């Protein structure tokens, strides 16, 4: 198994429960494991009955297990403030307010949320040397994955910017500081340096996600969840990322044969419908179903989390380089 494991799926299917269960199973096998959540509802804190924040924190009562919760709204704000600071250092004071206004408008546009969250994903992956396994409870969306195409675009863009920057150094400036110093000024340009840094960041993300990450999708046995899963597989495939397997969660139990009350009839109909959906999943998706997890009456935590972990037919041992 790769170091980075992502569990994706539409909202409400149980990604956080499955991610925590797999993280717990990895830790039980002796792997130093970090569970990373981007759920604004802070479900990871609910699962472990412990509050987590933006930095890794040891999970009480478990060995080799840490967790952290990234707040998406806070990440967008942090991302915006960082860009403001960077731009303010490069422009004259007279246009700083206009720059700030444009940046705030940009962060209300589609894609700003994904860009900020993706930056944080990259930070976590880069700073994860001390962990054997990092489990993310959400898979990158189509909008986020489009950022992986930026390195090639930025390379040509930076090349054009450098040429424009060179042309902007007029003959008077060259005469004043010398040809060699003019070239040095271009090489030290902070804006070009920032763009180059961003390009390298996205290159790292692309290489890591393609070579050292494994993706699973969590779904429920219903039509909406199946359609969302099909779309997510297409999004990942478009960027050269495959799905290792599917986790079918929240499967209704079948009532005993002798039960005939209203509740039993409803449960039997639901059970039959869901199993028809599961047959559909088996037939239509080439990706294997690696777990069929039944619906629990109680919230999944404590011993129940161990039970769910045992139902995941997903490899835990880290991949060995040869």
Phi and psi in degrees as GROMACS dihedral restraints (atoms count N, CA, C in turn):
[ dihedral_restraints ]
;  ai    aj    ak    al  type     phi  dphi    fc
    3     4     5     6     1   -68.4    20    10
    4     5     6     7     1   164.5    20    10
    6     7     8     9     1   -66.6    20    10
    7     8     9    10     1   -41.6    20    10
    9    10    11    12     1  -100.9    20    10
   10    11    12    13     1   124.4    20    10
   12    13    14    15     1  -123.8    20    10
   13    14    15    16     1   124.0    20    10
   15    16    17    18     1  -109.6    20    10
   16    17    18    19     1   135.2    20    10
   18    19    20    21     1  -115.9    20    10
   19    20    21    22     1   116.6    20    10
   21    22    23    24     1  -116.7    20    10
   22    23    24    25     1  -179.7    20    10
   24    25    26    27     1   143.6    20    10
   25    26    27    28     1   167.2    20    10
   27    28    29    30     1   -71.0    20    10
   28    29    30    31     1   164.2    20    10
   30    31    32    33     1   -60.5    20    10
   31    32    33    34     1   138.0    20    10
   33    34    35    36     1    89.9    20    10
   34    35    36    37     1    -0.8    20    10
   36    37    38    39     1   -82.0    20    10
   37    38    39    40     1   -14.5    20    10
   39    40    41    42     1   105.9    20    10
   40    41    42    43     1    29.1    20    10
   42    43    44    45     1   -59.7    20    10
   43    44    45    46     1   -44.4    20    10
   45    46    47    48     1   -64.8    20    10
   46    47    48    49     1   -41.9    20    10
   48    49    50    51     1   -60.1    20    10
   49    50    51    52     1   -47.0    20    10
   51    52    53    54     1   -66.4    20    10
   52    53    54    55     1   -41.3    20    10
   54    55    56    57     1   -62.3    20    10
   55    56    57    58     1   -46.1    20    10
   57    58    59    60     1   -63.9    20    10
   58    59    60    61     1   -39.2    20    10
   60    61    62    63     1   -64.5    20    10
   61    62    63    64     1   -43.1    20    10
   63    64    65    66     1   -69.4    20    10
   64    65    66    67     1   -38.2    20    10
   66    67    68    69     1   -60.3    20    10
   67    68    69    70     1   -43.3    20    10
   69    70    71    72     1   -62.4    20    10
   70    71    72    73     1   -42.4    20    10
   72    73    74    75     1   -63.9    20    10
   73    74    75    76     1   -40.4    20    10
   75    76    77    78     1   -62.2    20    10
   76    77    78    79     1   -43.5    20    10
   78    79    80    81     1   -64.8    20    10
   79    80    81    82     1   -38.7    20    10
   81    82    83    84     1   -61.3    20    10
   82    83    84    85     1   -27.8    20    10
   84    85    86    87     1   -85.9    20    10
   85    86    87    88     1     6.2    20    10
   87    88    89    90     1    90.5    20    10
   88    89    90    91     1     9.4    20    10
   90    91    92    93     1   -88.8    20    10
   91    92    93    94     1   132.5    20    10
   93    94    95    96     1   -69.7    20    10
   94    95    96    97     1   113.4    20    10
   96    97    98    99     1  -121.7    20    10
   97    98    99   100     1   135.8    20    10
   99   100   101   102     1  -117.5    20    10
  100   101   102   103     1   125.3    20    10
  102   103   104   105     1  -100.5    20    10
  103   104   105   106     1   125.2    20    10
  105   106   107   108     1  -116.0    20    10
  106   107   108   109     1   122.4    20    10
  108   109   110   111     1  -114.9    20    10
  109   110   111   112     1   142.4    20    10
  111   112   113   114     1  -118.8    20    10
  112   113   114   115     1    22.4    20    10
  114   115   116   117     1   -80.0    20    10
  115   116   117   118     1   116.8    20    10
  117   118   119   120     1   -60.3    20    10
  118   119   120   121     1   -21.5    20    10
  120   121   122   123     1   -78.7    20    10
  121   122   123   124     1    -4.2    20    10
  123   124   125   126     1    57.2    20    10
  124   125   126   127     1    47.9    20    10
  126   127   128   129     1   -68.7    20    10
  127   128   129   130     1   -28.3    20    10
  129   130   131   132     1   -61.9    20    10
  130   131   132   133     1   -39.6    20    10
  132   133   134   135     1   -61.8    20    10
  133   134   135   136     1   -36.7    20    10
  135   136   137   138     1   -68.3    20    10
  136   137   138   139     1   -41.5    20    10
  138   139   140   141     1   -62.0    20    10
  139   140   141   142     1   -43.2    20    10
  141   142   143   144     1   -98.5    20    10
  142   143   144   145     1     3.7    20    10
  144   145   146   147     1    53.3    20    10
  145   146   147   148     1    44.9    20    10
  147   148   149   150     1  -154.3    20    10
  148   149   150   151     1   140.6    20    10
  150   151   152   153     1   -82.9    20    10
  151   152   153   154     1   132.8    20    10
  153   154   155   156     1  -122.5    20    10
  154   155   156   157     1   158.6    20    10
  156   157   158   159     1  -132.1    20    10
  157   158   159   160     1  -153.2    20    10
  159   160   161   162     1   -77.8    20    10
  160   161   162   163     1   -11.2    20    10
  162   163   164   165     1  -114.3    20    10
  163   164   165   166     1   148.4    20    10
  165   166   167   168     1   -57.9    20    10
  166   167   168   169     1   138.7    20    10
  168   169   170   171     1  -137.6    20    10
  169   170   171   172     1   136.6    20    10
  171   172   173   174     1   -61.7    20    10
  172   173   174   175     1   136.6    20    10
  174   175   176   177     1   -82.6    20    10
  175   176   177   178     1   121.2    20    10
  177   178   179   180     1   -65.2    20    10
  178   179   180   181     1   135.7    20    10
  180   181   182   183     1    89.8    20    10
  181   182   183   184     1    -1.8    20    10
  183   184   185   186     1  -131.9    20    10
  184   185   186   187     1   140.9    20    10
  186   187   188   189     1   -88.3    20    10
  187   188   189   190     1   147.8    20    10
  189   190   191   192     1    61.8    20    10
  190   191   192   193     1    25.8    20    10
  192   193   194   195     1  -131.0    20    10
  193   194   195   196     1   127.0    20    10
  195   196   197   198     1  -127.1    20    10
  196   197   198   199     1   158.4    20    10
  198   199   200   201     1  -145.1    20    10
  199   200   201   202     1   155.8    20    10
  201   202   203   204     1  -151.0    20    10
  202   203   204   205     1   151.9    20    10
  204   205   206   207     1  -124.8    20    10
  205   206   207   208     1   117.9    20    10
  207   208   209   210     1   -90.3    20    10
  208   209   210   211     1   124.8    20    10
  210   211   212   213     1   -86.9    20    10
  211   212   213   214     1   112.4    20    10
  213   214   215   216     1   -59.0    20    10
  214   215   216   217     1   -40.6    20    10
  216   217   218   219     1   -65.4    20    10
  217   218   219   220     1   -40.6    20    10
  219   220   221   222     1   -65.6    20    10
  220   221   222   223     1   -35.1    20    10
  222   223   224   225     1   -66.4    20    10
  223   224   225   226     1   -39.8    20    10
  225   226   227   228     1   -62.4    20    10
  226   227   228   229     1   -43.2    20    10
  228   229   230   231     1   -64.6    20    10
  229   230   231   232     1   -44.3    20    10
  231   232   233   234     1   -62.7    20    10
  232   233   234   235     1   -42.4    20    10
  234   235   236   237     1   -60.3    20    10
  235   236   237   238     1   -44.0    20    10
  237   238   239   240     1   -65.3    20    10
  238   239   240   241     1   -44.4    20    10
  240   241   242   243     1   -65.1    20    10
  241   242   243   244     1   -35.9    20    10
  243   244   245   246     1   -64.3    20    10
  244   245   246   247     1   -42.4    20    10
  246   247   248   249     1   -65.3    20    10
  247   248   249   250     1   -40.2    20    10
  249   250   251   252     1   -59.4    20    10
  250   251   252   253     1   -45.1    20    10
  252   253   254   255     1   -63.6    20    10
  253   254   255   256     1   -42.6    20    10
  255   256   257   258     1   -63.1    20    10
  256   257   258   259     1   -46.6    20    10
  258   259   260   261     1   -68.5    20    10
  259   260   261   262     1   -37.0    20    10
  261   262   263   264     1   -62.6    20    10
  262   263   264   265     1   -29.7    20    10
  264   265   266   267     1   -74.5    20    10
  265   266   267   268     1   -16.2    20    10
  267   268   269   270     1  -108.0    20    10
  268   269   270   271     1    -8.1    20    10
  270   271   272   273     1  -121.4    20    10
  271   272   273   274     1   166.5    20    10
  273   274   275   276     1   -73.9    20    10
  274   275   276   277     1   150.9    20    10
  276   277   278   279     1   -56.9    20    10
  277   278   279   280     1   -26.9    20    10
  279   280   281   282     1   -65.9    20    10
  280   281   282   283     1   -23.3    20    10
  282   283   284   285     1  -114.2    20    10
  283   284   285   286     1     8.2    20    10
  285   286   287   288     1   -59.8    20    10
  286   287   288   289     1   -44.4    20    10
  288   289   290   291     1   -61.9    20    10
  289   290   291   292     1   -40.0    20    10
  291   292   293   294     1   -67.7    20    10
  292   293   294   295     1   -39.3    20    10
  294   295   296   297     1   -59.8    20    10
  295   296   297   298     1   -46.3    20    10
  297   298   299   300     1   -58.7    20    10
  298   299   300   301     1   -42.4    20    10
  300   301   302   303     1   -63.8    20    10
  301   302   303   304     1   -42.7    20    10
  303   304   305   306     1   -66.5    20    10
  304   305   306   307     1   -38.1    20    10
  306   307   308   309     1   -66.0    20    10
  307   308   309   310     1   -42.1    20    10
  309   310   311   312     1   -63.4    20    10
  310   311   312   313     1   -38.5    20    10
  312   313   314   315     1   -65.0    20    10
  313   314   315   316     1   -41.4    20    10
  315   316   317   318     1   -62.2    20    10
  316   317   318   319     1   -34.5    20    10
  318   319   320   321     1   -79.1    20    10
  319   320   321   322     1     0.1    20    10
  321   322   323   324     1   -99.7    20    10
  322   323   324   325     1    -2.3    20    10
  324   325   326   327     1   -87.0    20    10
  325   326   327   328     1   158.2    20    10
  327   328   329   330     1   -58.0    20    10
  328   329   330   331     1   136.7    20    10
  330   331   332   333     1   103.1    20    10
  331   332   333   334     1   -21.4    20    10
  333   334   335   336     1   -64.2    20    10
  334   335   336   337     1   -42.4    20    10
  336   337   338   339     1   -59.0    20    10
  337   338   339   340     1   -48.5    20    10
  339   340   341   342     1   -63.6    20    10
  340   341   342   343     1   -40.1    20    10
  342   343   344   345     1   -63.0    20    10
  343   344   345   346     1   -44.5    20    10
  345   346   347   348     1   -65.5    20    10
  346   347   348   349     1   -43.2    20    10
  348   349   350   351     1   -67.9    20    10
  349   350   351   352     1   -37.4    20    10
  351   352   353   354     1   -64.5    20    10
  352   353   354   355     1   -38.5    20    10
  354   355   356   357     1   -58.1    20    10
  355   356   357   358     1   -41.6    20    10
  357   358   359   360     1   -69.3    20    10
  358   359   360   361     1   -38.2    20    10
  360   361   362   363     1   -54.6    20    10
  361   362   363   364     1   -46.6    20    10
  363   364   365   366     1   -63.4    20    10
  364   365   366   367     1   -42.8    20    10
  366   367   368   369     1   -57.4    20    10
  367   368   369   370     1   -45.1    20    10
  369   370   371   372     1   -64.2    20    10
  370   371   372   373     1   -43.9    20    10
  372   373   374   375     1   -64.3    20    10
  373   374   375   376     1   -40.4    20    10
  375   376   377   378     1   -67.6    20    10
  376   377   378   379     1   -31.4    20    10
  378   379   380   381     1  -101.1    20    10
  379   380   381   382     1    25.0    20    10
  381   382   383   384     1  -106.4    20    10
  382   383   384   385     1    22.5    20    10
  384   385   386   387     1   -57.6    20    10
  385   386   387   388     1   -33.7    20    10
  387   388   389   390     1   -77.3    20    10
  388   389   390   391     1    -7.1    20    10
  390   391   392   393     1  -107.6    20    10
  391   392   393   394     1   145.2    20    10
  393   394   395   396     1   -84.8    20    10
  394   395   396   397     1   -28.1    20    10
  396   397   398   399     1  -144.2    20    10
  397   398   399   400     1   133.6    20    10
  399   400   401   402     1  -123.1    20    10
  400   401   402   403     1   120.6    20    10
  402   403   404   405     1  -109.5    20    10
  403   404   405   406     1   118.5    20    10
  405   406   407   408     1   -98.1    20    10
  406   407   408   409     1   134.1    20    10
  408   409   410   411     1   -91.4    20    10
  409   410   411   412     1    17.6    20    10
  411   412   413   414     1  -150.5    20    10
  412   413   414   415     1   144.4    20    10
  414   415   416   417     1   -97.6    20    10
  415   416   417   418     1   145.6    20    10
  417   418   419   420     1   -55.7    20    10
  418   419   420   421     1   137.3    20    10
  420   421   422   423     1   -80.2    20    10
  421   422   423   424     1   172.8    20    10
  423   424   425   426     1   -57.3    20    10
  424   425   426   427     1   -41.7    20    10
  426   427   428   429     1   -62.9    20    10
  427   428   429   430     1   -40.9    20    10
  429   430   431   432     1   -67.3    20    10
  430   431   432   433     1   -41.8    20    10
  432   433   434   435     1   -64.3    20    10
  433   434   435   436     1   -27.0    20    10
  435   436   437   438     1   -62.2    20    10
  436   437   438   439     1   -22.0    20    10
  438   439   440   441     1   -65.8    20    10
  439   440   441   442     1   -21.9    20    10
  441   442   443   444     1   -67.2    20    10
  442   443   444   445     1   -20.0    20    10
  444   445   446   447     1   -83.8    20    10
  445   446   447   448     1    -4.2    20    10
  447   448   449   450     1   -69.0    20    10
  448   449   450   451     1   -34.3    20    10
  450   451   452   453     1   -53.8    20    10
  451   452   453   454     1   -47.0    20    10
  453   454   455   456     1   -62.6    20    10
  454   455   456   457     1   -41.6    20    10
  456   457   458   459     1   -65.0    20    10
  457   458   459   460     1   -44.4    20    10
  459   460   461   462     1   -64.8    20    10
  460   461   462   463     1   -33.9    20    10
  462   463   464   465     1   -60.2    20    10
  463   464   465   466     1   -49.1    20    10
  465   466   467   468     1   -69.0    20    10
  466   467   468   469     1   -34.3    20    10
  468   469   470   471     1   -65.4    20    10
  469   470   471   472     1   -45.1    20    10
  471   472   473   474     1   -63.0    20    10
  472   473   474   475     1   -40.5    20    10
  474   475   476   477     1   -60.0    20    10
  475   476   477   478     1   -41.2    20    10
  477   478   479   480     1   -68.1    20    10
  478   479   480   481     1   -38.5    20    10
  480   481   482   483     1   -63.8    20    10
  481   482   483   484     1   -40.5    20    10
  483   484   485   486     1   -61.2    20    10
  484   485   486   487     1   -43.3    20    10
  486   487   488   489     1   -63.4    20    10
  487   488   489   490     1   -41.5    20    10
  489   490   491   492     1   -65.7    20    10
  490   491   492   493     1   -37.9    20    10
  492   493   494   495     1   -64.9    20    10
  493   494   495   496     1   -39.7    20    10
  495   496   497   498     1   -62.8    20    10
  496   497   498   499     1   -41.8    20    10
  498   499   500   501     1   -66.9    20    10
  499   500   501   502     1   -28.2    20    10
  501   502   503   504     1   -71.5    20    10
  502   503   504   505     1   -18.2    20    10
  504   505   506   507     1   -82.7    20    10
  505   506   507   508     1    97.0    20    10
  507   508   509   510     1   -73.6    20    10
  508   509   510   511     1   174.1    20    10
  510   511   512   513     1   -61.1    20    10
  511   512   513   514     1   -33.1    20    10
  513   514   515   516     1   -64.7    20    10
  514   515   516   517     1   -44.4    20    10
  516   517   518   519     1   -65.7    20    10
  517   518   519   520     1   -40.4    20    10
  519   520   521   522     1   -61.8    20    10
  520   521   522   523     1   -41.7    20    10
  522   523   524   525     1   -65.6    20    10
  523   524   525   526     1   -33.5    20    10
  525   526   527   528     1   -74.6    20    10
  526   527   528   529     1   -40.7    20    10
  528   529   530   531     1  -111.6    20    10
  529   530   531   532     1    -9.4    20    10
  531   532   533   534     1    93.8    20    10
  532   533   534   535     1   151.4    20    10
  534   535   536   537     1   -61.4    20    10
  535   536   537   538     1   -44.4    20    10
  537   538   539   540     1   -65.4    20    10
  538   539   540   541     1   -41.8    20    10
  540   541   542   543     1   -67.2    20    10
  541   542   543   544     1   -31.4    20    10
  543   544   545   546     1   -64.6    20    10
  544   545   546   547     1   -42.3    20    10
  546   547   548   549     1   -65.3    20    10
  547   548   549   550     1   -37.9    20    10
  549   550   551   552     1   -63.5    20    10
  550   551   552   553     1   -38.5    20    10
  552   553   554   555     1   -61.5    20    10
  553   554   555   556     1   -41.2    20    10
  555   556   557   558     1   -63.3    20    10
  556   557   558   559     1   -45.4    20    10
  558   559   560   561     1   -63.4    20    10
  559   560   561   562     1   -29.9    20    10
  561   562   563   564     1   -94.6    20    10
  562   563   564   565     1     7.3    20    10
  564   565   566   567     1   -60.2    20    10
  565   566   567   568     1   122.7    20    10
  567   568   569   570     1   -67.2    20    10
  568   569   570   571     1   -32.0    20    10
  570   571   572   573     1   -69.4    20    10
  571   572   573   574     1   -44.4    20    10
  573   574   575   576     1   -63.9    20    10
  574   575   576   577     1   -38.2    20    10
  576   577   578   579     1   -62.5    20    10
  577   578   579   580     1   -39.4    20    10
  579   580   581   582     1   -66.5    20    10
  580   581   582   583     1   -42.8    20    10
  582   583   584   585     1   -64.8    20    10
  583   584   585   586     1   -39.1    20    10
  585   586   587   588     1   -64.0    20    10
  586   587   588   589     1   -39.8    20    10
  588   589   590   591     1   -61.2    20    10
  589   590   591   592     1   -43.7    20    10
  591   592   593   594     1   -63.3    20    10
  592   593   594   595     1   -42.4    20    10
  594   595   596   597     1   -58.9    20    10
  595   596   597   598     1   -45.4    20    10
  597   598   599   600     1   -64.6    20    10
  598   599   600   601     1   -34.9    20    10
  600   601   602   603     1   -63.2    20    10
  601   602   603   604     1   -45.4    20    10
  603   604   605   606     1   -70.4    20    10
  604   605   606   607     1   -32.3    20    10
  606   607   608   609     1   -63.3    20    10
  607   608   609   610     1   -43.2    20    10
  609   610   611   612     1   -59.6    20    10
  610   611   612   613     1   -45.4    20    10
  612   613   614   615     1   -61.1    20    10
  613   614   615   616     1   -45.9    20    10
  615   616   617   618     1   -61.4    20    10
  616   617   618   619     1   -46.0    20    10
  618   619   620   621     1   -64.3    20    10
  619   620   621   622     1   -41.5    20    10
  621   622   623   624     1   -67.3    20    10
  622   623   624   625     1   -45.4    20    10
  624   625   626   627     1   -66.7    20    10
  625   626   627   628     1   -32.9    20    10
  627   628   629   630     1   -82.4    20    10
  628   629   630   631     1   -31.0    20    10
  630   631   632   633     1  -109.5    20    10
  631   632   633   634     1   -19.7    20    10
  633   634   635   636     1  -136.5    20    10
  634   635   636   637     1    26.3    20    10
  636   637   638   639     1  -134.7    20    10
  637   638   639   640     1   147.5    20    10
  639   640   641   642     1  -125.1    20    10
  640   641   642   643     1   138.4    20    10
  642   643   644   645     1  -117.0    20    10
  643   644   645   646     1   132.0    20    10
  645   646   647   648     1  -123.8    20    10
  646   647   648   649     1   148.9    20    10
  648   649   650   651     1  -117.2    20    10
  649   650   651   652     1   134.1    20    10
  651   652   653   654     1  -101.7    20    10
  652   653   654   655     1   134.2    20    10
  654   655   656   657     1  -145.0    20    10
  655   656   657   658     1   160.0    20    10
  657   658   659   660     1  -102.3    20    10
  658   659   660   661     1   157.8    20    10
  660   661   662   663     1   -77.7    20    10
  661   662   663   664     1    66.0    20    10
  663   664   665   666     1  -142.3    20    10
  664   665   666   667     1   161.6    20    10
  666   667   668   669     1   -62.2    20    10
  667   668   669   670     1   -43.8    20    10
  669   670   671   672     1   -61.5    20    10
  670   671   672   673     1   -43.7    20    10
  672   673   674   675     1   -65.9    20    10
  673   674   675   676     1   -38.1    20    10
  675   676   677   678     1   -64.4    20    10
  676   677   678   679     1   -43.8    20    10
  678   679   680   681     1   -63.6    20    10
  679   680   681   682     1   -42.0    20    10
  681   682   683   684     1   -64.1    20    10
  682   683   684   685     1   -37.7    20    10
  684   685   686   687     1   -65.6    20    10
  685   686   687   688     1   -41.6    20    10
  687   688   689   690     1   -61.7    20    10
  688   689   690   691     1   -41.2    20    10
  690   691   692   693     1   -66.1    20    10
  691   692   693   694     1   -43.0    20    10
  693   694   695   696     1   -63.2    20    10
  694   695   696   697     1   -39.3    20    10
  696   697   698   699     1   -61.6    20    10
  697   698   699   700     1   -41.3    20    10
  699   700   701   702     1   -63.8    20    10
  700   701   702   703     1   -41.5    20    10
  702   703   704   705     1   -60.9    20    10
  703   704   705   706     1   -46.5    20    10
  705   706   707   708     1   -66.2    20    10
  706   707   708   709     1   -41.8    20    10
  708   709   710   711     1   -62.3    20    10
  709   710   711   712     1   -35.6    20    10
  711   712   713   714     1   -58.8    20    10
  712   713   714   715     1   -27.3    20    10
  714   715   716   717     1  -110.8    20    10
  715   716   717   718     1    24.0    20    10
  717   718   719   720     1    72.8    20    10
  718   719   720   721     1    24.0    20    10
  720   721   722   723     1  -115.0    20    10
  721   722   723   724     1   122.0    20    10
  723   724   725   726     1   -97.0    20    10
  724   725   726   727     1   159.1    20    10
  726   727   728   729     1  -100.4    20    10
  727   728   729   730     1   124.4    20    10
  729   730   731   732     1   -75.0    20    10
  730   731   732   733     1   -32.9    20    10
  732   733   734   735     1  -175.2    20    10
  733   734   735   736     1   170.1    20    10
  735   736   737   738     1  -115.9    20    10
  736   737   738   739     1   141.1    20    10
  738   739   740   741     1  -113.7    20    10
  739   740   741   742     1   112.8    20    10
  741   742   743   744     1   -90.8    20    10
  742   743   744   745     1   116.7    20    10
  744   745   746   747     1  -116.3    20    10
  745   746   747   748     1   159.1    20    10
  747   748   749   750     1    62.2    20    10
  748   749   750   751     1    49.7    20    10
  750   751   752   753     1   -85.8    20    10
  751   752   753   754     1   126.6    20    10
  753   754   755   756     1   -68.7    20    10
  754   755   756   757     1   138.8    20    10
  756   757   758   759     1   -74.7    20    10
  757   758   759   760     1   157.9    20    10
  759   760   761   762     1   -90.5    20    10
  760   761   762   763     1   132.2    20    10
  762   763   764   765     1   -69.2    20    10
  763   764   765   766     1   159.1    20    10
  765   766   767   768     1   -61.5    20    10
  766   767   768   769     1   152.5    20    10
  768   769   770   771     1   -58.9    20    10
  769   770   771   772     1   -32.2    20    10
  771   772   773   774     1   -82.9    20    10
  772   773   774   775     1    -6.2    20    10
  774   775   776   777     1   -82.7    20    10
  775   776   777   778     1   127.4    20    10
  777   778   779   780     1  -131.9    20    10
  778   779   780   781     1     8.0    20    10
  780   781   782   783     1   -68.4    20    10
  781   782   783   784     1   175.4    20    10
  783   784   785   786     1   -59.6    20    10
  784   785   786   787     1   -43.3    20    10
  786   787   788   789     1   -63.4    20    10
  787   788   789   790     1   -40.5    20    10
  789   790   791   792     1   -66.8    20    10
  790   791   792   793     1   -38.7    20    10
  792   793   794   795     1   -64.5    20    10
  793   794   795   796     1   -42.4    20    10
  795   796   797   798     1   -62.2    20    10
  796   797   798   799     1   -45.8    20    10
  798   799   800   801     1   -65.0    20    10
  799   800   801   802     1   -37.9    20    10
  801   802   803   804     1   -66.0    20    10
  802   803   804   805     1   -42.2    20    10
  804   805   806   807     1   -63.7    20    10
  805   806   807   808     1   -42.9    20    10
  807   808   809   810     1   -64.2    20    10
  808   809   810   811     1   -42.2    20    10
  810   811   812   813     1   -60.3    20    10
  811   812   813   814     1   -44.6    20    10
  813   814   815   816     1   -65.4    20    10
  814   815   816   817     1   -42.2    20    10
  816   817   818   819     1   -63.6    20    10
  817   818   819   820     1   -44.6    20    10
  819   820   821   822     1   -65.4    20    10
  820   821   822   823     1   -37.6    20    10
  822   823   824   825     1   -71.4    20    10
  823   824   825   826     1   -26.7    20    10
  825   826   827   828     1   -66.6    20    10
  826   827   828   829     1   -39.8    20    10
  828   829   830   831     1   -65.1    20    10
  829   830   831   832     1   -38.9    20    10
  831   832   833   834     1   -65.0    20    10
  832   833   834   835     1   -38.8    20    10
  834   835   836   837     1   -62.3    20    10
  835   836   837   838     1   -38.6    20    10
  837   838   839   840     1   -61.8    20    10
  838   839   840   841     1   -43.3    20    10
  840   841   842   843     1   -61.9    20    10
  841   842   843   844     1   -45.8    20    10
  843   844   845   846     1   -60.5    20    10
  844   845   846   847     1   -37.8    20    10
  846   847   848   849     1   -81.9    20    10
  847   848   849   850     1   -36.4    20    10
  849   850   851   852     1   -92.9    20    10
  850   851   852   853     1   -22.8    20    10
  852   853   854   855     1  -105.0    20    10
  853   854   855   856     1   127.9    20    10
  855   856   857   858     1   -71.3    20    10
  856   857   858   859     1   -22.9    20    10
  858   859   860   861     1   -69.7    20    10
  859   860   861   862     1   134.8    20    10
  861   862   863   864     1   -72.9    20    10
  862   863   864   865     1   149.0    20    10
  864   865   866   867     1   -82.7    20    10
  865   866   867   868     1   113.8    20    10
  867   868   869   870     1   -96.3    20    10
  868   869   870   871     1    -5.2    20    10
  870   871   872   873     1  -163.3    20    10
  871   872   873   874     1   140.5    20    10
  873   874   875   876     1  -123.0    20    10
  874   875   876   877     1   103.0    20    10
  876   877   878   879     1  -104.7    20    10
  877   878   879   880     1   123.5    20    10
  879   880   881   882     1   -77.9    20    10
  880   881   882   883     1   154.7    20    10
  882   883   884   885     1   -67.6    20    10
  883   884   885   886     1   132.6    20    10
  885   886   887   888     1   -99.4    20    10
  886   887   888   889     1   147.1    20    10
  888   889   890   891     1   -74.2    20    10
  889   890   891   892     1   -42.3    20    10
  891   892   893   894     1   -89.9    20    10
  892   893   894   895     1   163.7    20    10
  894   895   896   897     1   -64.4    20    10
  895   896   897   898     1   141.0    20    10
  897   898   899   900     1   -81.4    20    10
  898   899   900   901     1   110.0    20    10
  900   901   902   903     1  -162.3    20    10
  901   902   903   904     1   167.1    20    10
  903   904   905   906     1    60.7    20    10
  904   905   906   907     1  -131.3    20    10
  906   907   908   909     1   -62.2    20    10
  907   908   909   910     1   -32.9    20    10
  909   910   911   912     1   -63.6    20    10
  910   911   912   913     1   -31.0    20    10
  912   913   914   915     1   -66.5    20    10
  913   914   915   916     1   -38.0    20    10
  915   916   917   918     1   -63.3    20    10
  916   917   918   919     1   -37.9    20    10
  918   919   920   921     1   -62.4    20    10
  919   920   921   922     1   -44.3    20    10
  921   922   923   924     1   -65.2    20    10
  922   923   924   925     1   -40.4    20    10
  924   925   926   927     1   -58.5    20    10
  925   926   927   928     1   -38.0    20    10
  927   928   929   930     1   -68.7    20    10
  928   929   930   931     1   -22.8    20    10
  930   931   932   933     1   -85.0    20    10
  931   932   933   934     1    -6.9    20    10
  933   934   935   936     1   -86.7    20    10
  934   935   936   937     1   111.4    20    10
  936   937   938   939     1   -88.4    20    10
  937   938   939   940     1    62.7    20    10
  939   940   941   942     1  -124.3    20    10
  940   941   942   943     1   132.4    20    10
  942   943   944   945     1   -60.3    20    10
  943   944   945   946     1   145.6    20    10
  945   946   947   948     1  -112.9    20    10
  946   947   948   949     1   -38.3    20    10
  948   949   950   951     1   -57.4    20    10
  949   950   951   952     1   136.6    20    10
  951   952   953   954     1   -66.7    20    10
  952   953   954   955     1   152.2    20    10
  954   955   956   957     1   -68.1    20    10
  955   956   957   958     1   135.1    20    10
  957   958   959   960     1  -101.1    20    10
  958   959   960   961     1   124.4    20    10
  960   961   962   963     1   -74.5    20    10
  961   962   963   964     1   139.0    20    10
